[in-house]
Amino acid sequence: MSQSSRCPCATTPRRSSADASRGCVDCHGAKGNGHMFHDDGKGMRIAGPNIGPGPGNVVASYKPEDWVRAIRHGVAPGGRPLMVMPSEDYNRLTDEDLAALVGYIRHLAPTEGGAAVVELPLPVRALYGFGFIHDAAGEIDHALPPMPTPRPLFLRMKNRIDSSHLFRATPDS
């Protein structure tokens, strides 16, 4: 996959490990229009929904707080857990990375897609229903704030090095 087709937050050093394990395109496809990522032929089928700006997208009415809830917390606007959304990987995104990700998604070329597909065999549904299988929304510490945005290196070093003595006309006695 070319670098230009990846979400911008996935290319930052602090996002590279999550992107390698669970990138957005794995579930939502390179065009954001959804992708069937599991079909075992035995009754378990899972596809990510269309989150791009095309027909059939599930995010057309999302407000900024809906994006935050979905990406960071794994919860749909109506309060339902997003069963397969790996929000545990994204709940500490900086505000800037989250804004870059949403901006990237909103500027994808419109492509037709559809809603998520979550078809689970009865035993898996039962395990989920009785709480033996947890979704990300049940695993995340929702009280954690976003990661702070790192300051550029020269600003961090400025506070550690006091170079004022190098510019004094006479040494201190």
KAUR-V344373 format. One record per helix or strand of 3 or more residues. SS is the DSSP state (hx for helix, st for strand). FROM is the first residue (numbers start at 1). LEN is the number of residues. If there is no record, write none. Layout:
ss=SS from=FROM len=LEN
ss=SS from=FROM len=LEN
This chain:
ss=hx from=3 len=3
ss=hx from=8 len=4
ss=hx from=16 len=7
ss=hx from=24 len=5
ss=st from=35 len=5
ss=st from=45 len=4
ss=hx from=64 len=10
ss=hx from=87 len=3
ss=hx from=95 len=12
ss=st from=117 len=3
ss=hx from=122 len=8
ss=hx from=136 len=4
ss=hx from=153 len=8
ss=hx from=164 len=4
